[in-house]
Amino acid sequence: MNIVDRFLKYVSFHTTSDYNTNLTPSTPGQLVFAQYLAEELKAIGMSDVTLDTNGYIMATLPANTDADVPVIGFIAHMDTSPDMSGRNIKPRIVENYDGSDILLNEEQVIVLETAQYPEILNYVGQDLIVTDGTTLLGADDKAGLAEIVTAMEYLIQHPEIKHGKIRIGFTPDEEIGQGADHFDVKAFGAEWAYTMDGSEIGELEFENFNAASARVTIKGLNVHPGYAKHVMRNSMRIAHQFVSMLPRHETPEHTEGYEGFYHLTAMNGDVETSTLNYIIRDHDSDRFERRKKEMQHLVNKINAEFGEGTAVLELKDQYYNMREKVEPVKYIVDLAHAAMEEVGVKPIVKPIRGGTDGARLSFMGLPCPNISAGGHNFHGRFEYVPVQSMEKATQIIITIAKNLVNFKK
């Protein structure tokens, strides 16, 4: 199966993850997809294919050389973001893209505009896979899955390419920060791994945000509005006050590079109760800790004004900056860098303004830089992936495996 057909098959599975089920995987569609993947891996000739009850897949491509080669791994996630619907995705291939705006949906007049997404002009003459504008595409991270499986199939079909033992791992629930929760690093048995979960082709990342989630619950008091003076406490108005107390420009839409932020991801409420869901991000560990303390400080201020217990903060660390764990073994980044150059891809070494399973896995004993899967505009209706980027990412995997036979630390 070629990589395009494989990718289109993968996005037909509905695998949106869900923060609220407290299950692993968080949604049943992920397990259905995992069962399909496990059978596909067996069909292409992978060994030791396992699928556990939590939806984690592991498999082996045995070494075909007697050389002393480290065991490495490639990892991708099966779920898609809950930020936008991933059900009934209708992908379309725009062949030989001509550089104009792309009409995704004529009925709803949804247009992927070059003025808003000028980086698409880098792919003039290439073939783009787009959505119909009503769902995300799922290239995050089904492009990564397709690239890994296609690379393994190619190595199986070309035994003249010598390589060491390679392990692959596919995880559920990465998009809700739980992809590494039940990942068995010892059973995986690799010295290091790469997540195929980046965006633009050439991205190579070994730094990421420190991350936490925060949930602020505001408790109000409802009475008849005609008799509310000095009695009613409208939780929605208090929630609005809390939002306005955070730094206005420390949000995703005002930051870049190493700059951190507070991101309000959801708000719900009525007079009695309101909830605010945030994610907190910063590359610097000290600033990260200060951001969390600031959230508690503002909750304390709300309680001082409206009464103790009016605001309750639930704060949970999600993952940390992998640089601490990857930098001591920087040669694993150098290996990927060299492979990119060899296949004609310019490496773009940059910090991740987000996180991957690799961030947590690095702290679990599996150093795990991140390599581009090739897509753009993840988590939204304007997501797209160039076919040629997926093909190049597949070549990068194959080249890393090939070059490792003669690689010196």
N, C-alpha and C positions, 0 to 999 in steps of 0.2 A: 504494500500500500504506500503511495507517495505521501509526502508530508501534508499536502493540501487536503487530500481526501481524509487523512487521519485527523487533522485538525477539525475539519467540518463535522466529522463523526463525533468527535469529543464535545463540541459545543452544542450538540443536539441533546446532551444530558443536562437535566436541570439540577444544578448542584449548589445553589445559593445557600450559604451558611446562615445560622440564626443565633444571635446572642442569647436568646431567652429560653431555649429548650433544656439546658443543663444536661444534654446528651452528647455522646461522642460516637460517631459523627453527629453533629447537631441537627442534621436533616437527613431523611431516608434516601434522597436522591444521590447523595454522595456514596453511600454504600452500594447502590445499584451500579453506579459508574465504576467503583472500585472492583466490583465483581467482573465487569466487562474488561477492565484493564488487566486484571490478573490472568484472565483467560487469553487475552491477546499476547501477553508476555510469554506465556507457555507456548503459544502457537508460533511465535517467531524464533523460539529456541532458547529462551532464557532458562536458567537453572534456579533451583531453590526458591521458587516463587511462593511467597506466603502472603496471606491476607488475614489479619487478626480481627477480632470482634469489634475493635474500635475503628476499623476502616483503614488501617495502615498497611501499605503494600511494601514488601522488600523483595528483591530478586538479585541474582548473580549472573554476571558474564564471566565465566572462568578464564584464567590466564591462558594464553596460547604460546607462552615463552618460558624458558627456564631461567631467564634473568631475574635477579632479585629486585622486584618492582613493588613499591608501596601499594597497598590496597587503597583505592580512592572511591568516592561515591558521587553520584549526581542526584539531586533532589528537586522535586516540584510539588505543588499542591493542587488538589482536585477541586476545591470549592471556588465559587465566585462570590464577589462582594455583595453583602446585603444592602449596599447603598442604592442599588437599582436592580430592577427585575432581571433575572437570568432565565426566565421561563419562556419557552417557545421562541428561542433566538432564530432570527431569519437572516443569516449571513449572505452577502453578495460579493462576488469578485469583480473589481473594477480593473479590467485588463489594460495594460499599457497606459497608465494614468497620465493625463495630458496637462495637469497643472491647474485645472479649473475647479470651481466649487463643485461639490458632489451632492446631488439631490438624493437624500436617503429615503425620504418618504413623501411621495407626491401628494397623497391625500391630506397629510397633516403639515405639509410644507416644512419639513425638517431638513436643513441643509448643513452639511459640513463645510464651513466657510474657510477659505485660505487666509483671509484677513485675521480671523480669530486663532487659527492653528497654522501659522506660516511654515512650521517645520515639515508639513506634509509636502511642500515643494521640493524637499530633498529627495523625493521618491518619484519624480516625474520619469516616465518610461517603465516603471515597475508595476507589479500587479498588487493591488491593495484589497484586503478582505475587510469589509465594512459591515455595519448593522443596517437594519431598516429604520433606525432612529427611535424605536420603542423599547429597546432593551440594551443592556451592555452586550459586548461581544464574547467576553470570556477568554481573551488572549492572556489575561492574568488569571490563571497561569496555565491554561490549556495549550498555549503555544509552547511553554516550557516542557509540558508533558510530551507533546508531539515530537519535539526536538530530541528529547532523551530517547524515546522509544525508537524513533527513526535512526538515530545514531547507533543504538545497540543492534538494530536489525542490519544496518550496513556492516558493522564490524563482524557480525556472525556470518554474513554472506561473503566477506572478504577476509578469509583467514590469513592471507599473505600480509595483512597489517598486524604486526605483533603488538601485544599489549599485556599488561598485568591484569590481575583480578579487579573487576569493577562491580561495585554494588550500586543499586539504584533504590531510591525510596520515594514513595508518593504518600502525601499526608492529607488529612482532612482539616478543615477549620482554620487554615492559616489566616484568612481574612478577618476572623474574630479573635486573633491573638492566641489561639489554642493549638496551633499546628504541631508544636513540639511537646504538648502535654504528655502524650503516651508514646513518644518515640524512644525506642530501645536502642540507645547508642552502642551498648555492648554487643547486642545481637547484630547490629548493622556491621560492625567490625571493620570500619574504614579508618585510615590514619587521618584523612581529611576528606572534605566533600565540597561540592559547589552547588548552590541553588541556582537553577535557571529561572529567574524570577525578576529580572530587571526589565527596563523599558527599552529605550532606543538602542539599536544594534551598536555594540562596542562598549556599552556601559560595563564597568568593572568596579565593584564596590566592596570595600572592607571596613567601612565606617557607617554607622546608622544612628538614628535617634535613640536616646534613652526614652522609654515610653511608660506612661501610666494612664489608667482610666479613672475618671472621677464622676460620681453621681451625687448630685445635690438634690435633696428632697426638701421642699418648702411646705410647711404645714400652716394652713390658714384657719379662719373661722367664718362660717357663713351665717348670715341672718338676713331677714327681709331688708331690701335696700332702703325702704322708706324709714327704717328705724336703725340704720347702720352706724350712725355717728358714734365714734369712740368705742365701737363694739366690733364691727367687721374687721377682719384681717384678710385681705384678698391675696391669696398665695401667688397668683399670677403677677400682680403688681410688685410684690416682694421679689419674685424671681427676676423680673425685668430690672429691678434695682441691682440685684446681684450681678447680672450680666454686664450692666453698665459700669460696674466697679472694676472689672478686669481691664488691663491695658488695651486700648482700642486698636492699636496697630500691631499687637502681638498675636496675630491670627494668620492662618495659612495664606490668605489672599494678600497679605502685606509682607511676607517674609520669603527668604530664599537662602540657598547655601547652608551655612551652619546655624542660621538663625532659628531659634525655637519659637513655640507658640502655644496658645490655648485654643482649642477648637471645639466649639459647641456643635455637637453632632445631632442632637435631638432635644426637643422640649415639648412637654405635654402638661396640660393642667386645667384646673377649674378653680373656683374660689377656694375650695377646701384644701386641695393638694396640687402641687406642681412639681415636676421633676426636670432637671437639667442634666444632660449627659455630655461630658467633655472627654476629649483626649488631650493629654499634656505631653509635649515633645521638646527635647533639647539634646544636642550632641554633647554638651559639656555637663559632666556629672554634678558639679557644684550648682550650676544654674538650674539643673533639673530638680535638685532637692529644694532650691529656693522657690521654684514654681509650685511645688506641692505644698510648701509651707504657706505660700501666699493664698492658695485656695482655702486652707484651714483658717488663716487670718481673716479672710473675708466672711467666712461662715460665722466666725466669732463676732464680727462686727454686726452682722444681721441679728444674731441672737441677743447682743447687747441692746440693740434698738427695739426689737419686737418681742423679746422674751426668750428665755432659755428653751431650747428644743424646737424653736421655729424652723431652723435649718439644720439638716443632718448631712454630713459628708461621708461618703463611702469611697475610699481611695485604694487603688490596687496597682502595683507595679506590673508591667507586662513584659518588657524585655529591656536589655541594656546594650550599650555600644560595643559591637563585636571587635572593634579595633584593639582593645586590650588583649584579646585572645589570639587575633590573627597576626598582629604585627611581629610577635616573636618567631613566627614561621612564615615570614613574608615571601619566602620562595614559592609558596603555593599560589600567591598572586602573580609572581613573576612568570610562572609556568603558563597561566591563563593569558597573561599579557603577550607572551611570545607566540602562543597559538593564534591569537587574534591577528597579530601582524603577519603571520605566515599565510593566513587565508585571505589577506587583503582587507582586513577590518581595522580601522584606526581605534585603538583603545581610548576610552573615555573614563579615566579614573576619577571618581567623584564620590562624595558622601551620599548615602541614601537618605532622602527626606521621607523616611518611613521605616519599615522593618521587614524582615523576612524570617522564615523558620530558622535560617542560618544564624541569626543573631542569638537566639536562645540556645541553639545547638552548640554554638561556639562556647557558651558558658557551661554546657553539659559535657564538654570534653571532645567535641567534634568541630575543629576549626572549619569555617564554612563561608568563604566569600561568595559574593553574588555576581552572576553573569547575566547579561541582557538576554531576554527572550524575544525582543524585537518589536513589541507593540507600543502603541501610543494612546493617550487619553483614557487610561484604565478607569474602570468603575462608572463609566457613563455612556450615554447614547452615541457619542462621537468617537468611541474607541475604534481603532483600526490596527491592522498588522500587515506590513508588506510581506509577500510570499518570499521574496529574496532575502529578507532579514531572517526568517525562520530557517531558510536553507543555509545561510551563513552561520547561524547559531549551531546548527547540526554539525557543520564542518569544524567549528571550534571544539565541540565535544570530542569528535573523532581525533582531532589533532592533539588535544591534551593527552588522550589515551595513548596515541602513537608515540609522542615525544617523551612520555614518562619513562619509557624503556631505557633511554639513554640520559635521563635527567639527573643532574648532580645538585644536591642541596647546597 
